[in-house]
Amino acid sequence: QVQVVESGGGLVQPGGSLRLSCTASGRLFSGYIMGWYRQSAGKERELVARSITVGRTDYADSVRGRFTISRDNAKHMVYLQMNNLNPDDTAVYYCNARWREYDYWGQGTQVIVSS
């Protein structure tokens, strides 16, 4: 089974930045679709950003221009650089690895944007 682990969450002031990191095990990492999702209290889990492969990315409208997803296949790492954070970004952020029809999830990392 693929193991997924996120890190980098924390408390940040509005307008601040954080970088989340995620690693996923497996020799087929370069073939995984890697994504960042988030979930706030009382809301559905939503896609934030997705890396299909190097150079192919998707973003939610709410984060486009502020967040950047990137990946380093050699290191089995994916990152989410979050800039100009606002309180609406407060959520638990989950890293996801998709291989064919299989989804593997990390346990989440908390991001709180507050003054």
Order of alpha helices (4+ residues) and beta strands (2+ residues): beta-beta-beta-beta-beta-beta-beta-beta-beta-beta-beta
